[in-house]
Amino acid sequence: MQIAVIGRGDCSDEESEAAETIGYLIAGNHETVCCGGLGGVMEAACRGANEAGGTTVGILPDTGDGNAYLDVVIRTGMGHARNVVLVHSADAVIAVGGGYGTLSEIAVSLKVGKPVFGLLTWKIEGVVACATPEEAVILAVRAGRLSRPSRSPRGPGGSA
């Protein structure tokens, strides 16, 4: 399962600490952190996931290398349009703080029916406000698991 962590590229210390904890907890649940691949909240979430031995995916707006904590780099060259790719790649979304880019990701998430959990972020209908990083991750993991169709095994006897 992939959980998107979204937020500003230039965030507060409180947002950075929350995002790092969120990344750590996502990895601790054996799930993948997806993000926009740049600094701030995105980098902090990836740093936390790396500390827990998890996997991180950055869907970049440009053709650069992204932050130092990315395991997989997807260079889109799409600018802000990459926000749509990020949201569609996730099973659930956690917003930490955020500006207008984060707001656009929240809007797309809600439009396509992805569950959104927020910490220190926009207070809008459809975003489940969370008091702690732990609450955000518990709810996102639960929602992501419920939204995924069950998959049958592949290989001999399984269907592809």
C-alpha positions as CSV (number, residue, x, y, z in Angstrom):
1,M,0.0,0.0,0.0
2,Q,1.1,3.5,-0.7
3,I,0.3,6.5,1.5
4,A,0.9,10.0,0.2
5,V,2.3,12.5,2.6
6,I,1.7,16.0,1.3
7,G,2.7,19.5,2.6
8,R,4.9,22.5,1.9
9,G,8.4,22.4,0.6
10,D,9.3,25.0,3.2
11,C,7.6,24.0,6.4
12,S,7.8,24.9,10.1
13,D,9.8,22.9,12.6
14,E,6.5,21.5,14.0
15,E,5.4,20.4,10.6
16,S,8.7,18.8,9.9
17,E,8.8,16.9,13.1
18,A,5.2,15.7,12.5
19,A,6.0,14.6,9.0
20,E,9.1,12.7,10.1
21,T,7.1,10.8,12.7
22,I,4.4,10.1,10.1
23,G,7.0,8.7,7.7
24,Y,8.5,6.6,10.4
25,L,5.1,5.2,11.4
26,I,4.0,4.5,7.8
27,A,7.2,2.4,7.3
28,G,6.6,0.7,10.6
29,N,3.3,-0.5,9.2
30,H,5.2,-2.0,6.2
31,E,3.7,0.6,3.8
32,T,5.3,2.9,1.3
33,V,5.6,6.7,1.6
34,C,4.8,8.6,-1.6
35,C,5.4,12.3,-1.9
36,G,6.3,15.1,-4.2
37,G,9.9,14.3,-3.7
38,L,11.2,17.7,-2.7
39,G,12.1,19.3,0.7
40,G,10.1,20.3,3.7
41,V,7.3,18.0,4.7
42,M,8.2,15.6,1.8
43,E,11.8,15.3,2.8
44,A,11.0,14.9,6.5
45,A,8.5,12.1,5.8
46,C,11.1,10.3,3.7
47,R,13.7,10.8,6.3
48,G,11.4,9.2,8.9
49,A,10.6,6.3,6.6
50,N,14.2,5.7,5.9
51,E,15.0,5.6,9.7
52,A,12.4,2.8,10.0
53,G,13.8,0.9,7.0
54,G,10.8,1.7,4.8
55,T,10.5,2.5,1.1
56,T,10.0,6.1,-0.3
57,V,8.8,7.2,-3.7
58,G,9.1,10.8,-5.0
59,I,6.9,11.9,-7.9
60,L,8.9,15.0,-8.9
61,P,7.5,18.1,-10.7
62,D,10.8,18.4,-12.7
63,T,13.6,16.2,-14.0
64,G,15.8,16.6,-10.9
65,D,16.9,14.1,-8.3
66,G,14.6,15.1,-5.4
67,N,15.6,14.8,-1.8
68,A,18.3,12.6,-0.4
69,Y,15.9,10.1,1.2
70,L,14.1,8.9,-1.9
71,D,14.4,5.2,-2.9
72,V,12.4,5.6,-6.1
73,V,12.5,8.8,-8.2
74,I,9.8,9.5,-10.8
75,R,10.8,12.5,-12.9
76,T,7.6,13.9,-14.5
77,G,8.6,17.2,-15.9
78,M,5.0,18.1,-15.3
79,G,5.2,20.9,-12.7
80,H,2.2,21.1,-10.5
81,A,0.3,18.7,-12.7
82,R,2.3,16.0,-11.0
83,N,0.0,16.5,-8.0
84,V,-2.6,14.5,-9.8
85,V,-0.2,11.6,-10.5
86,L,0.8,11.6,-6.8
87,V,-2.8,11.5,-5.6
88,H,-3.8,8.7,-8.0
89,S,-0.7,6.7,-6.9
90,A,-1.9,6.7,-3.2
91,D,-4.3,4.6,-1.3
92,A,-4.7,7.3,1.3
93,V,-3.4,10.8,1.8
94,I,-2.0,12.6,4.9
95,A,-1.7,16.4,4.7
96,V,0.7,18.1,7.0
97,G,0.5,21.9,7.0
98,G,0.5,23.2,3.5
99,G,-0.1,26.0,1.1
100,Y,-1.9,26.2,-2.2
101,G,-0.1,23.2,-3.7
102,T,-1.2,21.1,-0.8
103,L,-4.7,22.4,-1.2
104,S,-4.7,21.3,-4.8
105,E,-3.6,17.8,-3.8
106,I,-6.4,17.7,-1.1
107,A,-9.0,18.9,-3.7
108,V,-7.9,16.2,-6.2
109,S,-7.9,13.5,-3.5
110,L,-11.4,14.4,-2.4
111,K,-12.6,14.6,-6.0
112,V,-11.4,11.1,-6.8
113,G,-12.6,9.6,-3.5
114,K,-9.2,9.2,-1.8
115,P,-9.4,9.4,2.0
116,V,-7.6,12.5,3.4
117,F,-6.3,12.9,6.9
118,G,-4.9,16.2,8.1
119,L,-2.6,17.5,10.7
120,L,-2.0,21.2,11.1
121,T,-3.6,21.7,7.7
122,W,-6.6,23.1,5.8
123,K,-9.9,22.8,7.7
124,I,-12.2,21.9,4.9
125,E,-15.1,19.4,4.4
126,G,-13.8,15.9,3.7
127,V,-10.5,16.2,5.4
128,V,-10.4,14.2,8.7
129,A,-8.7,16.4,11.2
130,C,-6.2,14.5,13.4
131,A,-4.6,15.6,16.6
132,T,-1.4,13.6,16.4
133,P,0.9,12.0,13.8
134,E,0.0,8.6,15.3
135,E,-3.8,9.2,14.8
136,A,-3.2,10.3,11.2
137,V,-1.2,7.1,10.3
138,I,-3.6,4.7,12.1
139,L,-6.6,6.2,10.2
140,A,-4.8,6.4,6.9
141,V,-3.5,2.8,7.0
142,R,-6.9,1.5,8.0
143,A,-8.6,3.5,5.2
144,G,-6.0,2.5,2.7
145,R,-6.4,-1.2,3.5
146,L,-10.2,-1.0,3.3
147,S,-10.0,0.8,-0.1
148,R,-7.8,-1.8,-1.8
149,P,-9.4,-4.6,-3.6
150,S,-8.2,-8.0,-2.5
151,R,-5.8,-9.6,-4.9
152,S,-5.5,-13.2,-5.8
153,P,-2.1,-14.8,-5.9
154,R,-0.3,-15.0,-9.3
155,G,1.5,-17.9,-10.7
156,P,0.5,-21.6,-11.0
157,G,-3.2,-21.8,-10.2
158,G,-3.5,-18.1,-9.7
159,S,-5.1,-15.6,-12.1
160,A,-3.2,-12.8,-13.6
